[in-house]
Amino acid sequence: MMSDQGFGIRKIVYYAEEILLENGTSPAVPAVRATAAAVVTNPWLGGDAADDLNDEVVQLAPVLARKLTDVLAANLGGVDAIQAFGKAAIVGTDGEIEHGAALIHTPFFGNLVREYFEGESIICFADDRADAGASLVVPLWHKNAAATRTHYQTITTRIGDAPRPGEIVVVLGASTGPRPHSRIGDRLTDPIVKADTLGELVS
């Protein structure tokens, strides 16, 4: 098996936060939100805009899916503790947005993340091209019930020295619970709202 160096992985960064007070009150359901990010060499630098990216995707994306899910599961109390997930990529300035998309939007990453986290939902995402140290807001939602509005939340990722111009930062985000004090209902139980009936609902 190839080493992390062979796959171009420079480092993996883990970050977590737990909100202890929201509006002066402890959340009824405590939750930890976290990201695991891999800084990797962009394998497509110097290529043509029409190049096939698949060979490198097949080699690298499954490795990233395994490593990042392992980091989050190990730090958040196991797969069963993880309720929400999301993904993101930041491409360095010498790369294409498509290079980041190639690593997070194919089944060689997304399908494996769902399998490892025992989820069913499509994974919400964010991507960008930026200088080292740029921040990116990663959206999260419930891993099995995307319509469950309580778990709509975000976490911001930032690595001070990445991505360098020839790198990509691949990020997985996860949460062990809902937003603090979530109380705006659920998409599955919402009333039917249309412009011509809005007055009836608010009268």
N, C-alpha and C positions, 0 to 999 in steps of 0.2 A: 504493500500500500504506500502511496506517495505521502511524503511529509507535508505539513502545513506550508512549509517554504516552497515545496514543489507545486502546491496549488496557488501560490502567490498571496497567502494570508499573512499580512504583517502583524496584526494584533486583533484581539477580540476585547471589546469594552462592554462592561455590564454596569447599568445604572438603575437605581430603584428609588421610589418615593412612596411614603405612606402619609396621607393627610390625617392628622390627629384632631384638628378642629376646623370646622367649616361654619362660618357665621357664628363663631363662639361656642359651637356645640360639637361634640364627638359624633362622627357618623354612626348611624344605627347598625350599619353593616361595614365594619372596617375592611379596607382593601389595600393591597399593594400593587402599584403599577410599576412596570419595569421595561427596559429595553436591553437587548443583546445585539451588538453591532460588530460586524466583521469588516476590517479594512483590507481590501484585496487589490492586487495589481490588475489593472484593466487589460484583459488579454487581447483586446481588439484594437489597440492603439496602432495608428498608421495604416489601418485598413481602408477599404473603399466603402462608400455609403451603401453600396448594393451587396456587400459581402454577406454570405450565410453565416449566422452566429451559432448555429446549432451544436457543432462539435464541442465548443468550449462550454456551452450551457450544460450539455449532458455530463461533462466532466466535473464542473465546478458547482453548479446549483444544488445538486443533491448533498454535496459535502457541507455547504453552508446551511442547508435546511436541517441537517442532522446536528451540526455543532451548535447552532443558535437555539434550537428547541431544547437541546440538552442543557445548555446554560440556564435558560429560563426555568425549566422544570426543576433543576437542581436547587435553584435559589428561591423559588416561589412555593415550595412544598409539594412538588410533584404535579403530574399532568392533571389529576383530578381537581387540584386547587385552582387551576387556571380556567377562568370563565370567559375571558374576552381576548381577542388577538387582532393584530394588524401588522402591516409590512411596509417597508420603505426602502428607497435607494437614493443616494446622493452621488452623482458622477462628477469626477474632477473635470477641470476646465478643458483638458485636452480630449475628452471623450464625448460621445453622443448620449443624449437622453435615452436612446434605444439600447445602449449598453447596459444601463441600469435596469431597464424594463426586461431585458433578456434574462437577467438573473433572478427577478422576483415574480414575473408574470406568466411563466410557463409551468406546466405540470411537474417539471423536474424540481421545482421549488415549492409552489403552492400546494400541490396535491400531497406532497410528503409532509409539509408542515401540518396540514389538516389531519393526516394519518397519525403523526407523532403526538399531536395534541388532542386526538380523539374528537375532532370537530367536524362539522358538516357545512358551515356557512362559507360563502365566498369571502375571501379575506380582503377587507378594505385596505387602501394603500395611499401612499404619497410618494412623489419622486421629484427630483430637481437636479440641476447642474450648478455647482457652486465651488467657491474657494474653500480651503481648509478652514475649519472652525465655524462654518455655517451651521445654523440650526434648522431643523425640519420638524414640523408638527406631524406626528404619526397618529392617524385615527384608529380607534379600536371599537369593536362591537362584539356581541356575544358569539361565541364560537359555534353554537348549535342553534341559535334562534336570533337571526339578524334583525328581526322586527322588534326585539325586546329593547325598548328605548332606554331603560334604566342603565344599560351598559354602553350607551353611546358616550365616549369620552376620548381624550387625547393625551399623549405624552410627548414631550419635546426631546429630541435627540440632538446631541452636539459633541463632536470630538475635536479638540483644539488643533491637532496637527493632521487632520484628515477631512476630506480626501485631498491628497496631493494631486497635481494636475493629471497624473497618469494612474489614478486609483479610483476605486468605487467603494463606497460604504454601503453595505447591505444590512438592513435593520429588521429585527422582529420585535414587536411590542406585545405585551400581555398584561392582564390585570386579573387579580383574584376576586374581584367583585364589582359592584356597580359604582356610579358616581355617588359622592356624599349627598345624602338627603334627596335622592331622586324621587320626584313626585309629579311628573307631568304626563302620566298615563302611558299607554302602550299602543303601538300602531294597530294591533289586532283588535283592540276594543274601542278605538276612536270612533266618533260619529262620522257620518259621511258629510264632508264639507265641500260645498260648491258655492261659487259666487252668488248664484241666484237664490240660494237657501240660507245664506249666512245670517241674514236678519232674523230668521226664525230661531236660529241656534243661540243668538245673543240677546234676544228680547226677554 
